[in-house]
Amino acid sequence: MSAYLLVGCGGGSGGDAGSDDSTTGVVTLTKEELGERLFFDANLSLTRKTSCSTCHNPEHGFVDNRFAKEGTDQSIFVHGALSVGDDGSALGGRNAPTAAYAKFSPDFDVKSLKGGQFHDGRAASLKEQSKRPPLDSNEMMMPDAASVVARIQENPLYVASFKALFTESIFDDTDAAYDAMGEVIGKFEKTELFSPFDSKYDRYVACKEAGGRTSECLAQGAWTVDEQLGMDLFFSDANTNCKTCHMLKTQSEVSGETFSNYEYHNIGTPKNSQTIEARYQLGLGEQNATEHGVFGAYPNEVNASKDAAIKVPTLRNVAITAPYMHNGVFMNLKTVLAFYDHMGSGDRPLNPETQEAWGEPDVNATINRTDLAMPVLNDRKIEALEAFLKTLTDKRYESLIQ
């Protein structure tokens, strides 16, 4: 395990870790250490019950897995599609994305329409993203930045560290202090804890890059026939369209692949009627709400042809980060693959989870049918692709694969 994770959830009141300036006797933290403390500190939420780690659990792929705990009221959590806010009832607007490997998404660029954070790119960087949840009325629910900064100042170690890392007068300027909070949390999210690159797939790639032959590296990793077939299919131009969006590097089977090109596309994901109704009943959304994606976040800068376009997510740890899609509409990875086949050339008129027709998309006119087009995926290929996607699971989460 990483050297990080020095504190547990809600452990913001402590002040025992850090470096000691021998000239002053003051204990302070590095930016990464301070960011770690704040990431786990529930005191930065209205009722002191919710931290960043609540919805981005480092023990479960940095997603919100509270819904999966025994005895959880699914009528509140909507089967994990949305995260529940600090008051125990409010619901966020989208499925919480994993924070793992988020540092590799470049800062949002409106010209190339790439990068940024959140499903719609509304935060340009990790620093900006880190500043949003504490003030979100459906998440951590703090009324304003000044209230968050006041909570930070309750902790002597935080105060000493902010002053040492920034300026002695940092707390004289609320905006500067809040901005500094975003910076250090973003720094923590850029540590190796979030992106270890140690999955079964990474170990195979490392073997090849060390000079091993493909057959030797597959045998060394005890790859199954399905996993091998799935990898071949995933990177094949002739058989699938997977790597069109889910490959960052210019060639396959190389180290550092994040399995996202960070572009924005409307792939026709069905609306999640359950989440729309749940938010409507709480007075948080319209009765027939429409997702506009990056176009909704930047209506004056993004062309309407990108209406409902969502950022391509990483496939790292995808096997353990259900439910899927930006709205959590699918519970099973195999269903996602069946949906892609349906949107391509396959004859799959029914959603296998509901045995009903696939739901209507948010915006039909802007679906990227060009990139969705691909040969039919039979059940055998879908099973193989699922097997391969499971090899993208970080080593510490392999026990969670079902």
C-alpha positions as CSV (number, residue, x, y, z in Angstrom):
1,M,0.0,0.0,0.0
2,S,1.1,3.5,-0.6
3,A,2.8,5.6,2.0
4,Y,-0.3,7.7,1.9
5,L,-3.5,6.9,3.7
6,L,-2.0,8.0,7.0
7,V,-5.4,8.9,8.4
8,G,-8.9,7.5,8.3
9,C,-12.1,9.0,7.2
10,G,-13.1,12.0,9.3
11,G,-9.7,12.1,10.9
12,G,-9.2,15.8,10.5
13,S,-8.9,16.7,14.2
14,G,-5.5,15.0,14.6
15,G,-2.2,16.8,14.3
16,D,0.4,14.1,14.9
17,A,1.9,13.5,11.4
18,G,4.1,15.9,9.4
19,S,7.6,17.4,9.4
20,D,9.1,19.3,12.3
21,D,10.8,22.6,11.6
22,S,13.7,22.4,14.1
23,T,14.0,26.2,14.1
24,T,10.5,26.9,15.2
25,G,9.3,23.6,16.6
26,V,6.2,23.8,14.4
27,V,4.9,20.6,12.8
28,T,3.7,21.1,9.2
29,L,2.7,18.9,6.2
30,T,3.7,18.8,2.6
31,K,1.1,19.8,0.1
32,E,0.3,16.1,-0.7
33,E,0.0,15.2,3.0
34,L,-2.2,18.2,3.7
35,G,-4.3,17.3,0.7
36,E,-4.6,13.8,2.0
37,R,-5.9,15.0,5.4
38,L,-8.4,17.2,3.7
39,F,-9.5,14.5,1.3
40,F,-10.5,12.3,4.3
41,D,-11.9,15.1,6.5
42,A,-15.6,15.0,7.0
43,N,-15.4,18.3,9.0
44,L,-15.5,20.1,5.7
45,S,-19.1,19.1,5.1
46,L,-22.2,20.8,6.7
47,T,-23.0,18.0,9.2
48,R,-19.5,16.8,9.4
49,K,-20.4,13.4,8.0
50,T,-19.1,13.6,4.4
51,S,-15.6,13.8,3.0
52,C,-14.2,13.5,-0.5
53,S,-13.5,9.9,0.3
54,T,-17.1,9.2,1.0
55,C,-17.9,9.3,-2.7
56,H,-14.4,8.4,-3.8
57,N,-13.5,5.4,-1.5
58,P,-9.9,4.4,-1.9
59,E,-10.7,0.9,-0.8
60,H,-13.1,0.5,-3.7
61,G,-11.6,2.0,-6.8
62,F,-12.3,5.6,-5.6
63,V,-16.0,5.4,-6.3
64,D,-19.0,5.6,-4.1
65,N,-19.8,2.0,-3.0
66,R,-22.0,2.9,0.0
67,F,-25.1,1.5,-1.9
68,A,-23.5,-2.0,-1.9
69,K,-23.3,-2.3,1.8
70,E,-25.7,-4.7,3.5
71,G,-28.9,-3.1,4.7
72,T,-28.6,0.0,2.6
73,D,-31.9,1.6,1.6
74,Q,-31.8,1.4,-2.2
75,S,-34.8,3.7,-2.4
76,I,-32.4,6.5,-1.2
77,F,-29.3,5.5,-3.1
78,V,-31.1,4.5,-6.3
79,H,-29.0,1.4,-6.5
80,G,-25.8,3.4,-6.5
81,A,-26.5,5.4,-9.6
82,L,-26.3,8.7,-7.7
83,S,-24.5,9.7,-4.5
84,V,-26.4,10.8,-1.4
85,G,-25.5,14.2,0.0
86,D,-24.4,15.2,3.5
87,D,-28.0,15.5,4.7
88,G,-28.7,11.9,4.0
89,S,-31.4,12.5,1.3
90,A,-30.2,14.9,-1.4
91,L,-28.9,13.3,-4.6
92,G,-26.1,14.4,-6.9
93,G,-26.9,14.9,-10.6
94,R,-24.7,12.2,-12.0
95,N,-23.0,8.9,-11.1
96,A,-19.8,9.8,-9.2
97,P,-16.8,9.1,-11.5
98,T,-13.7,7.3,-10.2
99,A,-11.0,9.6,-9.0
100,A,-8.4,7.0,-9.9
101,Y,-6.1,8.0,-12.8
102,A,-7.9,11.4,-13.0
103,K,-4.6,13.2,-13.0
104,F,-4.1,12.1,-16.6
105,S,-7.0,14.0,-17.9
106,P,-5.5,17.1,-19.3
107,D,-6.8,20.5,-18.4
108,F,-10.0,21.2,-20.3
109,D,-9.4,22.7,-23.8
110,V,-12.5,24.0,-25.5
111,K,-11.0,24.0,-28.9
112,S,-10.0,20.4,-29.0
113,L,-12.8,19.5,-26.6
114,K,-10.7,17.3,-24.5
115,G,-9.9,16.9,-20.8
116,G,-11.2,18.5,-17.7
117,Q,-12.9,16.9,-14.7
118,F,-16.4,15.7,-14.1
119,H,-18.5,13.9,-16.8
120,D,-19.1,17.3,-18.5
121,G,-15.7,18.9,-18.1
122,R,-17.1,21.8,-16.1
123,A,-13.9,21.9,-13.9
124,A,-10.8,22.5,-16.0
125,S,-8.4,20.8,-13.6
126,L,-8.1,18.6,-10.5
127,K,-7.5,21.8,-8.5
128,E,-10.8,23.3,-9.7
129,Q,-12.6,20.0,-9.3
130,S,-11.6,19.7,-5.7
131,K,-13.2,23.1,-4.9
132,R,-16.7,22.1,-6.1
133,P,-18.0,19.3,-3.8
134,P,-17.8,21.2,-0.5
135,L,-20.0,24.0,-1.9
136,D,-22.4,21.7,-3.9
137,S,-25.9,21.9,-2.3
138,N,-26.4,18.2,-3.1
139,E,-23.0,16.9,-1.9
140,M,-21.1,18.4,1.1
141,M,-23.5,21.3,1.4
142,M,-21.3,24.0,2.9
143,P,-22.9,27.4,2.4
144,D,-19.9,29.3,1.2
145,A,-16.1,29.2,0.9
146,A,-15.7,31.2,4.1
147,S,-17.5,28.5,6.1
148,V,-15.1,25.8,4.7
149,V,-12.1,27.9,5.5
150,A,-13.4,28.4,9.0
151,R,-13.6,24.6,9.4
152,I,-10.0,24.3,8.1
153,Q,-8.9,26.8,10.7
154,E,-10.3,24.7,13.5
155,N,-7.3,22.4,13.0
156,P,-4.0,23.8,14.3
157,L,-2.0,21.5,12.0
158,Y,-3.9,22.7,9.0
159,V,-3.4,26.3,9.9
160,A,0.4,25.8,10.4
161,S,0.7,23.9,7.2
162,F,-1.3,26.4,5.1
163,K,0.9,29.2,6.4
164,A,4.1,27.3,5.8
165,L,3.2,26.2,2.3
166,F,1.6,29.4,1.1
167,T,1.9,32.7,3.1
168,E,1.6,33.6,6.7
169,S,-1.4,35.7,5.8
170,I,-3.1,33.1,3.7
171,F,-6.2,33.1,5.9
172,D,-6.6,36.9,5.5
173,D,-8.0,36.2,2.0
174,T,-10.8,33.6,2.0
175,D,-10.6,33.1,-1.7
176,A,-6.9,32.5,-1.6
177,A,-7.3,30.0,1.3
178,Y,-10.0,28.2,-0.5
179,D,-8.0,28.1,-3.7
180,A,-5.1,26.7,-1.7
181,M,-7.4,23.9,-0.4
182,G,-8.2,23.0,-4.0
183,E,-4.5,22.9,-4.9
184,V,-3.4,20.6,-2.1
185,I,-6.3,18.2,-2.6
186,G,-5.5,18.1,-6.3
187,K,-1.8,17.4,-5.4
188,F,-2.9,14.4,-3.3
189,E,-5.0,13.1,-6.1
190,K,-1.9,13.1,-8.3
191,T,0.0,10.7,-6.1
192,E,0.7,7.1,-6.9
193,L,-2.0,5.9,-4.6
194,F,-4.5,7.0,-7.3
195,S,-2.6,5.5,-10.3
196,P,-0.3,2.6,-9.4
197,F,-0.4,1.0,-12.9
198,D,0.0,-2.5,-11.3
199,S,-2.9,-4.4,-12.8
200,K,-2.6,-7.8,-14.4
201,Y,-2.5,-6.0,-17.8
202,D,0.3,-3.7,-16.6
203,R,2.3,-6.7,-15.4
204,Y,1.9,-8.3,-18.8
205,V,3.0,-5.0,-20.5
206,A,6.0,-4.6,-18.1
207,C,7.1,-8.2,-19.0
208,K,7.0,-7.4,-22.7
209,E,8.8,-4.1,-22.3
210,A,11.5,-5.9,-20.4
211,G,12.1,-8.0,-23.5
212,G,9.8,-10.9,-22.8
213,R,8.0,-12.6,-25.7
214,T,4.2,-12.3,-25.8
215,S,3.7,-16.1,-25.1
216,E,6.1,-16.0,-22.2
217,C,4.4,-12.9,-20.6
218,L,0.9,-14.3,-21.0
219,A,2.0,-17.6,-19.4
220,Q,3.8,-15.7,-16.6
221,G,0.6,-13.9,-15.8
222,A,-1.6,-17.0,-16.2
223,W,-3.8,-15.3,-18.7
224,T,-6.9,-17.2,-19.7
225,V,-8.0,-17.9,-23.2
226,D,-10.9,-15.4,-22.7
227,E,-8.6,-12.7,-21.4
228,Q,-6.2,-13.1,-24.4
229,L,-9.1,-13.1,-26.9
230,G,-10.6,-10.1,-25.2
231,M,-7.3,-8.1,-25.4
232,D,-7.0,-9.0,-29.1
233,L,-10.6,-7.9,-29.8
234,F,-10.2,-4.7,-27.8
235,F,-7.2,-3.5,-29.8
236,S,-8.5,-4.8,-33.1
237,D,-9.7,-2.3,-35.7
238,A,-11.4,-5.0,-37.7
239,N,-13.4,-6.5,-34.8
240,T,-14.4,-3.7,-32.4
241,N,-14.4,0.1,-32.0
242,C,-13.1,0.0,-28.4
243,K,-9.7,1.7,-29.0
244,T,-11.2,4.5,-31.0
245,C,-12.1,6.3,-27.7
246,H,-10.5,4.1,-25.0
247,M,-6.9,4.3,-26.0
248,L,-4.6,7.2,-25.2
249,K,-1.3,6.0,-26.6
250,T,-0.5,5.8,-30.3
251,Q,0.1,2.0,-30.1
252,S,-1.4,-0.8,-28.0
253,E,0.2,-2.8,-25.2
254,V,2.5,-0.1,-23.9
255,S,2.9,1.2,-20.4
256,G,1.0,4.2,-19.1
257,E,-2.2,3.5,-21.0
258,T,-5.2,5.1,-19.3
259,F,-7.8,3.7,-21.6
260,S,-9.4,7.0,-22.4
261,N,-8.6,9.7,-25.0
262,Y,-10.6,12.2,-22.8
263,E,-12.8,13.4,-25.7
264,Y,-16.5,14.1,-25.5
265,H,-19.1,12.0,-27.3
266,N,-22.8,11.3,-27.2
267,I,-23.1,7.5,-27.5
268,G,-26.9,7.4,-27.0
269,T,-26.8,6.2,-23.4
270,P,-30.4,5.6,-22.3
271,K,-31.9,8.0,-19.8
272,N,-32.1,6.7,-16.2
273,S,-35.8,7.1,-15.5
274,Q,-35.3,6.1,-11.8
275,T,-32.7,8.8,-11.0
276,I,-34.7,11.4,-12.9
277,E,-37.8,10.6,-10.9
278,A,-35.9,10.4,-7.6
279,R,-34.4,13.9,-8.1
280,Y,-37.8,15.3,-9.3
281,Q,-39.5,14.0,-6.2
282,L,-36.9,15.8,-4.1
283,G,-37.3,19.0,-6.0
284,L,-33.8,18.8,-7.4
285,G,-34.6,18.3,-11.1
286,E,-37.2,18.4,-13.8
287,Q,-39.7,15.6,-14.3
288,N,-38.2,14.8,-17.7
289,A,-34.7,16.2,-17.3
290,T,-32.3,16.1,-20.3
291,E,-28.6,15.6,-19.9
292,H,-26.7,18.1,-22.1
293,G,-23.1,17.1,-21.1
294,V,-20.3,19.3,-22.2
295,F,-22.6,21.5,-24.2
296,G,-24.6,22.2,-21.1
297,A,-21.4,23.1,-19.2
298,Y,-20.2,25.5,-22.0
299,P,-23.2,26.5,-24.1
300,N,-21.6,29.6,-25.5
301,E,-18.3,27.9,-26.4
302,V,-19.2,24.4,-27.5
303,N,-21.0,23.7,-30.8
304,A,-24.6,22.3,-30.4
305,S,-23.4,19.2,-32.4
306,K,-21.9,18.1,-29.1
307,D,-25.2,18.3,-27.2
308,A,-25.3,15.5,-24.6
309,A,-21.7,14.6,-25.2
310,I,-20.0,13.1,-22.1
311,K,-16.2,12.7,-21.5
312,V,-14.8,9.3,-22.3
313,P,-14.1,7.6,-18.9
314,T,-11.0,5.6,-18.1
315,L,-11.5,1.8,-18.1
316,R,-9.1,1.4,-15.3
317,N,-10.8,-0.6,-12.4
318,V,-14.0,-0.7,-14.5
319,A,-14.8,-4.2,-13.3
320,I,-15.4,-2.9,-9.7
321,T,-16.9,0.5,-10.3
322,A,-20.5,-0.3,-11.1
323,P,-23.0,1.1,-11.8
324,Y,-22.0,2.3,-15.3
325,M,-22.4,5.3,-17.6
326,H,-22.6,8.9,-16.4
327,N,-26.1,8.3,-15.1
328,G,-25.6,4.8,-13.6
329,V,-28.2,3.3,-15.8
330,F,-26.5,-0.1,-16.2
331,M,-25.5,-2.4,-13.3
332,N,-23.4,-5.0,-15.2
333,L,-20.4,-4.6,-17.3
334,K,-21.7,-7.2,-19.7
335,T,-24.8,-5.0,-20.2
336,V,-22.5,-2.1,-21.3
337,L,-20.9,-4.3,-23.9
338,A,-24.3,-5.5,-25.1
339,F,-25.4,-1.9,-25.4
340,Y,-22.4,-1.0,-27.6
341,D,-23.2,-4.0,-29.8
342,H,-26.8,-2.8,-30.0
343,M,-25.6,0.7,-31.0
344,G,-23.2,-0.8,-33.6
345,S,-24.5,-3.7,-35.8
346,G,-25.8,-6.2,-33.3
347,D,-29.4,-7.6,-33.0
348,R,-30.0,-6.9,-29.3
349,P,-33.3,-5.1,-29.0
350,L,-33.6,-5.7,-25.3
351,N,-31.7,-4.6,-22.3
352,P,-30.6,-7.8,-20.6
353,E,-31.1,-6.3,-17.2
354,T,-34.7,-5.3,-17.7
355,Q,-35.7,-7.5,-20.6
356,E,-37.3,-4.4,-22.1
357,A,-36.3,-2.2,-25.0
358,W,-33.3,0.0,-24.5
359,G,-34.5,3.4,-23.2
360,E,-34.5,6.6,-25.1
361,P,-31.3,8.8,-25.2
362,D,-31.2,12.3,-24.0
363,V,-30.5,13.8,-27.4
364,N,-30.9,11.5,-30.4
365,A,-29.7,13.9,-33.1
366,T,-26.1,14.2,-31.9
367,I,-25.3,10.6,-31.3
368,N,-21.8,9.7,-32.7
369,R,-22.9,6.8,-34.9
370,T,-19.7,6.9,-36.9
371,D,-17.5,5.9,-34.0
372,L,-20.2,3.5,-32.7
373,A,-20.3,1.5,-35.9
374,M,-18.6,-1.9,-35.7
375,P,-19.0,-5.6,-36.6
376,V,-21.5,-7.7,-34.5
377,L,-20.3,-8.8,-31.1
378,N,-21.6,-12.3,-30.4
379,D,-21.9,-13.6,-26.8
380,R,-18.5,-15.2,-27.0
381,K,-16.8,-12.0,-27.9
382,I,-18.7,-10.1,-25.2
383,E,-17.6,-12.6,-22.6
384,A,-14.0,-12.3,-23.8
385,L,-14.1,-8.5,-23.7
386,E,-15.5,-8.6,-20.2
387,A,-12.7,-10.9,-19.1
388,F,-10.0,-8.6,-20.6
389,L,-11.6,-5.5,-18.9
390,K,-11.2,-7.3,-15.6
391,T,-7.4,-7.4,-16.1
392,L,-7.4,-3.6,-15.9
393,T,-8.1,-3.8,-12.1
394,D,-5.4,-2.4,-9.8
395,K,-3.7,-5.2,-7.8
396,R,-5.1,-4.1,-4.5
397,Y,-8.7,-4.4,-5.8
398,E,-8.3,-7.8,-7.5
399,S,-10.1,-9.5,-4.6
400,L,-13.2,-7.4,-5.4
401,I,-13.7,-8.8,-8.9
402,Q,-16.8,-10.9,-9.2
